[in-house]
Amino acid sequence: MPKFYDIPLRKLIKDLPINFLKLVFGKDFKSSEVKFLDVKLPKLFEREADLIIESKGEIYHLEIQSSDDPKMALRMLYYYALIYENYGKIPHQAVVYIGKKPLRKMKNYLRLPHLNFDFELVDLNTIDCNLLLKSHSPEDWIISVLCNIRNEEKTLKELLNKFLSLPVDKRQRYLNLLLHIAKLRPKRLNFLLKEVKLMPITIDLEKDPFYLKAKKEDAIRLYRKLKLEIKEIAEILDISPRKIEEWLKEEGLLKDKQD
């Protein structure tokens, strides 16, 4: 999974979005019955899983995947063997595909001589967002923005309104996280940004590390590939020109241009 989405998505699934985990593994989970296991599996080579938990004596392994990786089944087999070696139990495994493009190359099985291996593969593009929107968990609400939404404007407005019921501090944190995750669905992100500005709340995005990291990467890309001026980039990204200039200097891009 790209590092850009690594931290926030791991945080979401470690907050145990109950409906999401039930959707993936087909079983009910209770926070009081879940034990988090070490995701680092340092044996023959360094491997770190996205999530490994134990519930009622069973081990569950979840990977979040944003690219259509044809070698995913082989990677899951590595994890399978390492988890079994470390914990002595056969894991229930699932991969959740969060990419926007149609899933074509990644398979949920591996067939080799003397080996038949498979795991669950969930494509969020095919999942009805209402399955997560009906949850009482804000983590589920956030993940729903990546699912199949029929009436986008109506549903996204309903999604934002759900956050109004949260305490102010949680509302700020979860909305920032929602806007960050929604970057995987650019059209939805643009709509959400416009709607957030109309809501009776204050969201200071320029203090959110995930949001700033995304904007910085966009700014660098626009400067390098399209050769846009700082003022133009600032208008496109809705970020102050001074911030854009600061980022470009950090990357040594302004110096390179002057030279």
C-alpha distance (Angstrom), angle and dihedral (degrees) to the residues before:
residue distance angle dihedral
M1 . . .
P2 3.84 . .
K3 3.81 112.5 .
F4 3.81 89.6 -125.0
Y5 3.80 91.0 72.4
D6 3.79 96.5 25.7
I7 3.81 100.5 93.5
P8 3.83 101.1 41.8
L9 3.80 95.6 42.8
R10 3.79 92.9 47.2
K11 3.78 88.0 49.8
L12 3.79 91.1 52.1
I13 3.78 96.4 50.9
K14 3.82 91.9 43.5
D15 3.80 88.0 57.2
L16 3.82 84.0 63.4
P17 3.81 107.0 -122.2
I18 3.82 93.4 -153.4
N19 3.81 98.9 -158.4
F20 3.80 90.8 46.6
L21 3.81 93.6 52.8
K22 3.80 90.9 46.3
L23 3.80 89.4 50.8
V24 3.82 91.2 51.3
F25 3.80 101.2 42.3
G26 3.81 101.3 22.9
K27 3.81 92.8 -126.2
D28 3.80 136.3 102.8
F29 3.80 118.3 -109.6
K30 3.80 130.6 -163.0
S31 3.79 121.0 -161.5
S32 3.80 91.0 -134.2
E33 3.81 90.8 57.7
V34 3.81 97.1 47.5
K35 3.79 124.0 97.1
F36 3.80 119.2 -170.6
L37 3.80 115.1 -134.5
D38 3.79 128.6 -157.8
V39 3.80 109.5 -82.2
K40 3.81 92.7 -159.6
L41 3.77 112.5 91.8
P42 3.84 105.1 -174.4
K43 3.76 104.7 -178.5
L44 3.80 123.9 114.0
F45 3.79 89.3 -12.8
E46 3.78 137.0 1.8
R47 3.78 113.2 -84.6
E48 3.78 127.5 168.1
A49 3.78 120.3 -171.9
D50 3.80 123.5 -150.1
L51 3.81 94.2 -126.3
I52 3.80 136.2 -4.2
I53 3.79 119.3 175.0
E54 3.78 137.0 166.5
S55 3.79 121.5 -140.2
K56 3.82 126.0 173.2
G57 3.78 90.4 -13.2
E58 3.81 94.1 -52.8
I59 3.82 125.3 112.2
Y60 3.81 121.4 -136.3
H61 3.80 123.5 -165.8
L62 3.80 121.2 -167.3
E63 3.81 129.8 -174.3
I64 3.81 126.1 -171.0
Q65 3.80 113.3 -147.0
S66 3.81 126.5 -172.4
S67 3.81 98.2 175.7
D68 3.80 129.9 62.7
D69 3.81 95.2 -112.6
P70 3.83 114.5 -173.9
K71 3.84 89.6 -163.9
M72 3.80 95.0 54.7
A73 3.80 93.6 106.3
L74 3.79 90.7 56.6
R75 3.81 90.5 50.1
M76 3.79 90.5 50.6
L77 3.79 89.5 51.2
Y78 3.83 89.1 55.1
Y79 3.79 89.7 52.4
Y80 3.79 91.7 45.6
A81 3.81 92.0 55.7
L82 3.81 94.8 43.2
I83 3.80 94.0 47.6
Y84 3.79 90.9 48.9
E85 3.80 90.9 48.4
N86 3.81 93.2 48.4
Y87 3.80 99.7 41.3
G88 3.80 104.8 20.3
K89 3.82 92.5 -128.7
I90 3.79 134.5 106.4
P91 3.84 107.6 -113.9
H92 3.78 127.0 -136.5
Q93 3.80 101.8 -129.1
A94 3.78 133.7 -160.5
V95 3.79 137.8 170.0
V96 3.79 119.4 -154.8
Y97 3.80 114.4 -155.7
I98 3.81 112.0 -148.5
G99 3.81 99.4 170.3
K100 3.79 122.1 119.0
K101 3.81 98.9 -136.1
P102 3.84 119.4 85.0
L103 3.78 113.6 -85.7
R104 3.83 107.8 -114.0
K105 3.82 112.8 138.5
M106 3.81 104.8 37.8
K107 3.80 115.0 88.1
N108 3.79 129.9 -169.9
Y109 3.79 94.1 -136.8
L110 3.78 143.7 54.9
R111 3.80 121.4 -152.0
L112 3.79 117.6 -167.2
P113 3.82 133.4 148.8
H114 3.82 106.6 -68.1
L115 3.83 91.2 0.7
N116 3.80 132.2 94.0
F117 3.80 110.7 172.4
D118 3.80 130.2 169.8
F119 3.81 143.5 159.8
E120 3.80 139.5 -178.5
L121 3.80 116.7 -76.6
V122 3.80 117.3 -165.6
D123 3.81 120.0 -171.2
L124 3.82 107.0 -160.2
N125 3.80 89.8 -157.0
T126 3.81 87.9 71.1
I127 3.81 96.9 45.1
D128 3.82 120.2 98.2
C129 3.80 106.3 -117.5
N130 3.81 90.8 -142.6
L131 3.80 89.7 72.4
L132 3.81 87.1 69.5
L133 3.80 99.9 30.4
K134 3.81 90.0 62.1
S135 3.78 90.3 59.9
H136 3.81 123.9 104.2
S137 3.81 89.1 -136.5
P138 3.85 119.6 96.2
E139 3.80 87.7 -152.4
D140 3.81 89.1 62.7
W141 3.81 90.8 48.5
I142 3.80 91.0 54.6
I143 3.80 94.0 49.6
S144 3.82 89.6 50.4
V145 3.82 89.7 71.9
L146 3.83 87.4 72.4
C147 3.81 94.2 51.6
N148 3.80 133.2 87.0
I149 3.81 109.1 -66.8
R150 3.79 118.6 -175.9
N151 3.81 101.9 -173.9
E152 3.79 99.4 31.5
E153 3.80 101.9 -178.2
K154 3.80 94.7 46.7
T155 3.80 94.4 43.1
L156 3.81 95.1 45.6
K157 3.80 90.3 51.3
E158 3.81 89.3 51.2
L159 3.80 89.0 49.1
L160 3.81 92.8 53.6
N161 3.80 92.3 46.3
K162 3.80 90.4 57.2
F163 3.80 89.5 65.1
L164 3.82 91.4 58.4
S165 3.80 88.4 74.2
L166 3.81 91.6 62.7
P167 3.82 126.4 90.9
V168 3.81 111.9 -92.3
D169 3.81 96.3 -106.0
K170 3.82 93.5 49.6
R171 3.80 91.7 42.6
Q172 3.81 91.2 57.1
R173 3.80 93.4 47.3
Y174 3.80 96.4 46.3
L175 3.80 95.1 43.9
N176 3.79 90.7 51.6
L177 3.78 88.8 50.4
L178 3.81 91.7 47.7
L179 3.80 91.8 53.2
H180 3.77 90.6 48.4
I181 3.81 94.6 50.4
A182 3.82 90.7 44.0
K183 3.80 88.3 65.9
L184 3.81 84.3 85.2
R185 3.83 85.3 67.0
P186 3.86 103.4 42.5
K187 3.82 97.1 -175.2
R188 3.79 91.5 52.0
L189 3.79 90.6 46.5
N190 3.80 92.0 54.4
F191 3.80 90.9 51.2
L192 3.81 92.5 46.9
L193 3.81 92.3 50.1
K194 3.80 90.9 53.9
E195 3.81 92.8 46.9
V196 3.81 94.2 47.1
K197 3.81 89.6 57.6
L198 3.82 88.8 56.6
M199 3.79 94.9 49.8
P200 3.83 122.1 99.9
I201 3.80 91.1 -112.3
T202 3.77 137.9 87.6
I203 3.79 118.3 -123.1
D204 3.79 116.0 -179.1
L205 3.78 99.9 -161.1
E206 3.78 93.8 173.8
K207 3.79 89.1 69.6
D208 3.79 93.9 52.4
P209 3.85 112.0 98.7
F210 3.82 95.4 -153.2
Y211 3.80 92.5 50.2
L212 3.80 92.5 46.4
K213 3.80 92.5 48.9
A214 3.80 90.0 53.1
K215 3.79 92.8 48.0
K216 3.79 92.0 47.0
E217 3.80 91.7 54.2
D218 3.82 90.0 48.2
A219 3.80 91.8 48.9
I220 3.79 92.9 50.9
R221 3.80 91.4 47.7
L222 3.83 92.8 50.1
Y223 3.78 91.6 48.0
R224 3.79 95.8 46.8
K225 3.79 102.0 39.3
L226 3.81 104.2 29.1
K227 3.82 97.2 29.4
L228 3.82 90.9 -136.3
E229 3.78 122.5 171.8
I230 3.80 119.5 -107.9
K231 3.81 91.8 -110.0
E232 3.81 91.6 53.0
I233 3.81 92.3 48.8
A234 3.81 90.7 48.5
E235 3.81 91.1 53.5
I236 3.80 93.4 47.6
L237 3.82 94.7 47.8
D238 3.82 96.2 34.8
I239 3.81 90.5 -126.9
S240 3.80 127.0 130.1
P241 3.84 115.0 -93.5
R242 3.80 89.2 -127.0
K243 3.82 90.2 59.6
I244 3.80 91.4 48.6
E245 3.80 90.4 50.4
E246 3.80 90.8 49.0
W247 3.82 91.7 53.3
L248 3.79 93.3 47.5
K249 3.78 91.0 50.5
E250 3.81 90.2 50.9
E251 3.80 88.1 56.5
G252 3.81 92.2 45.8
L253 3.80 90.5 -120.7
L254 3.79 98.7 126.7
K255 3.79 91.1 49.7
D256 3.79 90.8 49.4
K257 3.77 91.0 51.9
Q258 3.81 93.6 49.8
D259 3.79 90.7 49.1
